[in-house]
Amino acid sequence: MVFSTKTAGVSSAWLFMAGMMAACPRAARAGDVPRPDASPPLDAAAVARLIDTAVDEKMAAAKVSPAPPADDAEFLRRAYLDISGVIPPADRVVAFLADARPDKRARLIDELLAGPNYGRHMADIWLDLLVGQRDLLAKNLSLEPMADWLASGFNANTPWDRQVTELLTATGTQEQKGATTFFLAHRSPDRLNDTVCRVLLGIQLQCAQCHNHPYTGWKRTEYWGMAAFFAKVDDGGGKKLAKGPTPNVVEAGAVQKKRLPDSAIETSPKFLEGEAPRLNAREPYRPALAKWLTSAENPYFARAMVNRVWAQFFGRGLVNPVDDLAGNSPPSHPELFDALTGQFVRSGFDVKDLVRGICNSRAYQRSSTPPETATGPAVPYAVMTVRPLTPEQLYDSLATILGSSNPKADARGKGKGKGPPANSRAGFADFFHPGDGADPTEYPAGIPQVLRLMNSDWTAKTAAFVGRTVQAGQPATRNLEQVFLAILSRRPTEAESRRLEGHLRAAGRNPAKAYGDVVWALLNTSEFALNH
């Protein structure tokens, strides 16, 4: 007796089709996942060797040659973008290229993980996964409280199980606890359940909301058993947040029927593929869900995070799609997936430890340019995937070079009802947002986005950049090198230098404008817009 019974309408055609088809077995049942062991976690070098052994064996079996190692400039830019969410400053590029220490790449990874931009970048990723930045702004909610909460947790390296527990059990206002934004963004048990299962467990359970799913085998009772853990959550508002008292997330003593959709059915809270716990109706349900969900015994929780972090750094998950672990896509490297999951659990759900191991691997440090002799079938991770910059990476990288487009409005968004200023970070991210479910390896921008970059407020800032970067009396070769280091994180090739020096000579007495043309052209290249 958690939900009032409201049976959704189902067409006779659907009933006929569902009756004719048998449910497919789930690809990742609890019994299929190795139980965690008590052995100590591996260090970063050992995790990297584990990764490389598995990836190399797969390539050898397919007789595929890997790409060569990325050069220092390519690796530096990639690591900065993937860990810190922004390109490196020019002086850091110069110092790294001149560093002769054999462990400089491992040192760089540690440095970036210890920096504040790591948490900010992870917050950008997880804010969008958990609540959707565009949805928050449309609902007149500020992005900042939850973004700050996420960034703080990632920077402090709060164990993932603990951070998720804080998320699922959060109470109070946005200002008191940023994690409550999660409940203010979704506001109904079904939407909360959809997001928790998809993002935190890697399970597409939402198709079982209205009927038993004929392909995955998920039952409608399983769906609403999980959703029932959120049935008592309230924020003091009606169906829509409006002007009035500050929303305050609480877990009330009774089911909030006003939050239930028409598809809701009567059932008690029940763990997915598990038991129905004994709960006191007068006490919160969510702590019991959080304890079960974040347990080392949960067959999905650790695997879902390992798969997401892997996809963040490689462009695709060990299981792809990344949020469908129980679907029909087997892992590309099943033994590696099991080993990394076990390592993640033994490390105490240490996210930085997982990132450190991935980034120290040869697989991560490969070039994105295939070898000239490449033949045979494509094998995952033989060549590094080229990925477009996220809107936040693009904005922050432009700001690193040219300065903020709108310093006074550069918060993630304050939720003023009409959305953030177009030239703020939040407005830029909203305009360049690729849409839900976008392939992270496909360039999503179209003509409006290209024109925005070509004609944005930043264009006027190129002259200031030239004034800071180009030094009178220095040879053009030297000045061009400084421009390339700042924008593309590398030195120009001989061919690029010759061609651009010709452009500068043709400019005659107006070298500043000619250098501005070079800056504008480089900022609008695919090389700048891609992480490679």
Secondary structure, DSSP 8 states (H G I E B T S, - for coil): --S--------HHHHHHHHHS-----SS-GGGS-----S----HHHHHHHHHHHHHHHHHHHT-----B--HHHHHHHHIIIIISS---HHHHHHHHH---TTHHHHHHHHHHHSHHHHHHHHHHHHHHHT-HHHHHHTT--SHHHHHHHHHHHHTT--HHHHHHHHHT--B-TTT-GGGHHHHHH-SHHHHHHHIIIIIS----GGGSSS--TTT---HHHHHHHHGGGTTEE-S--SS--SSS---BEE-SS--GGG--TT--------TTS------TTS-SHHHHHHHHT-TT-TTHHHHHHHHHHHHHHSS-SSSSTT-TTSS---SSHHHHHHHHHHHHHTTS-HHHHHHHHHTSTTTTB-SS--TT--SS--TTSS---EE--HHHHHHHHHHHH--S-GGG-SS----SS-S-TTSHHHHHHHH---TT--TTS----HHHHHHHHTSGGGGGHHHHHHHH--TTS-HHHHHHHHHHHHTSS---HHHHHHHHHHHHHTTT-HHHHHHHHHHHHHTSHHHHEE-
